[in-house]
C-alpha cells in the first residue's frame, strides 16, 4: 500500500509538471503571436500642447507613443537609415518662422529739379538704396531699386531642445511619458509633431518564459 501511495503521489507530481509545461508553452505561443500587437494608423498621436514663456519662446509637449520596433517598421512610422544598428526613439517636427511688421529705416538721398519755365518742382529719390535688418535670431538684407525691392540675403537661426522623459502628475498619479521641445527663437513655432519611442525588450534570460522554463526544468530534475 505504501509503495502504491508513493507511486500515485509521484504520478500526480508528473501530471502537474506536464500541465505546467503545457501552460508555459501555450502562454509563450500566445505571447510570440500577439506580443507586438497591431497598430491603427488613425491612432497615431499628432496632438501636441504649445505654451509660450515670458520671453516669447515656445515650449511644446506631446505624449510618448511607445511600441515595439517591429510594429513601428511595419507601419512605416520610423525612418531607419542603413547605417543605423538600432533606434531608441525618433521625433519628427515641422516648424515655421514668421517675421511680422518689421520697421526697416534707411537713408534717402533726394534730388529736386525745378522747371525754369513753369517753376514746377519735381522730387527724385536716388536708387539703389541698401537696407538691412536683424535681431538676435533673424536677419535679411536687400536693395531698393527704382522698380522694386531685391532681397539678397535672409537667414533664421534657432536652437531646439528635445527632451524625452516623464512629467510629474502629482503624488498619487503615475508620471506621464512625454517628449518636450523648446524653441529658443521666439519667432519659431512648431506646426507638426510626431514621436515614436521603441519599447526595449529585456534579454531572454530576464523574460518570464525563460525563468518559468528554467524553474520547470529544475523541478523536473528534483522530481
Secondary structure, 3 states (H helix, E strand, C coil): CHHHHHHHHHHHHHHHHHHHHHHHHHHHHHHHHHCCCCCCHHHCCCCCEEEECCCCCEEEEEECCEECHHHHHHCCCCCCCCCCCCCCEEEEEEEEECCCCCCCCCCCCEEEEECCCCCCEEEEECCCEEEEEECCCEEEEEEEECCEEEEEEEEECCCEEEEEEEECCCCCCCCEEEEEEEECCCCEEEEEEEEEEECCCCCHHHCHHHHHHHHHHHHHHHC
